[in-house]
Amino acid sequence: EELRRSDMIRARQDVRVASDALKQLLYSKDVPLSGETLIVPLDKPIDMPMKYSVLDSITSALANRPELRRARLEIKDSSIRQRVAQNQTLPQLDLTLTTRFNGVSVSSVADAYDFLGDGDFIDYIMGIQFEVPIGNRGPEAFLRQRELERKATVINYRRLAQSAVREVKDAMRTVATSYELIGATRAARRAAAENVRTLLVKEDAGEPLNENFIDLKLRRQETLAAAEVQEIQALTDYNIAIARYYEALGTLLERNGIEFDESTAQK
């Protein structure tokens, strides 16, 4: 009895710790971390099998995971910088067109300015400047640097994509295994409950309550309690596996209906 009471005390402490951790993540004025309000989940644990497609799951992960989105933006950015560097290696041709209005007067400067409005003396100047760097080493080296940077971003994207695929497949296997464990632990719990029920029937039928019978009854009750704990743990692990599966897809927030206000986040 005292052992069970100690387990209950530890479980109550774990609930308090988990509640405070959730308060810290929520960061809400309604449930401050300094308060003693206990957050209790209202949703029932899921115990139904999941249906999913490996191809759809991998496609969703590649499209939604934030690190992959960032990697794609880095590839796009490096491609633009590479094109700019490539343009800088080309010869430079400048065309200039100039129009100049002149005012001519032999008497005074003021009269010269008056002649500007007449437009009698207009100069049109056109110039072309063509420049080809000898060796072109600087721009070529800069272009080579940008090409290497783009290759590095592509390699980084491939590495992240491979990691995402592996995490998705691992999460899917964990979901399947966790669901199988629910069935196994549930069957064990039912068997243990049947054993306890059999003893209770014998006890009601007048079975002598000797030392052996009482010891067997206590051991079967203990087995039943352990089986119930294992079933609950398997159900908990299954729901955690589902959450990690959607986390691997990059859609965990959307699945739980969590949206971020970008204007508030910027402030």
Residue pairs with C-beta under 8 A, 6 or more apart in sequence:
4 225
15 38
16 38
19 37
19 38
19 39
20 33
22 39
23 31
23 32
23 33
23 35
23 37
23 39
24 33
31 37
31 39
45 235
45 236
45 238
45 239
46 238
46 239
46 242
47 182
47 235
47 238
49 179
50 175
50 179
50 242
50 245
52 172
52 245
54 169
54 172
57 168
57 172
57 245
57 249
58 164
58 165
58 168
58 169
60 249
60 250
60 251
61 68
61 164
61 165
61 167
61 168
61 248
61 249
61 250
62 68
62 161
62 164
62 165
63 250
64 249
64 250
64 251
65 160
65 164
65 249
65 250
66 250
67 160
67 164
68 157
68 160
68 161
68 164
68 250
71 153
71 156
71 157
71 160
72 157
74 153
74 156
74 157
75 150
75 153
75 154
75 157
77 153
78 146
78 149
78 150
78 152
78 153
79 150
81 146
81 149
81 150
82 143
82 146
82 147
82 149
82 150
84 146
85 139
85 142
85 143
85 145
85 146
86 143
86 146
88 139
88 142
88 143
89 136
89 139
89 140
89 143
91 130
91 131
91 132
92 129
92 130
92 131
92 132
93 128
93 129
93 130
93 131
94 128
94 129
94 130
94 131
95 126
95 127
95 128
96 125
96 126
96 127
96 128
96 129
97 124
97 125
97 126
98 123
98 124
98 125
98 126
98 127
99 122
99 123
99 124
99 125
100 122
100 123
100 124
100 125
101 116
101 119
101 121
101 122
102 116
102 121
102 122
102 123
103 111
103 112
103 113
103 114
103 115
103 116
103 121
104 112
104 115
104 121
105 111
105 112
105 114
105 115
115 121
133 139
164 248
167 248
168 245
168 248
168 249
170 248
171 241
171 244
171 245
171 247
171 248
172 245
174 241
174 244
174 245
175 238
175 241
175 242
175 245
177 241
178 234
178 237
178 238
178 240
178 241
179 238
181 234
181 237
181 238
182 231
182 234
182 235
182 238
184 234
185 227
185 230
185 231
185 233
185 234
186 231
186 234
188 227
188 230
188 231
189 224
189 227
189 228
189 230
189 231
191 227
192 220
192 223
192 224
192 226
192 227
193 224
193 227
195 220
195 223
195 224
196 217
196 220
196 221
196 224
199 207
199 213
199 216
199 217
199 220
202 213
203 209
203 213
203 217
207 213
243 252
246 252
246 255
253 259
253 260
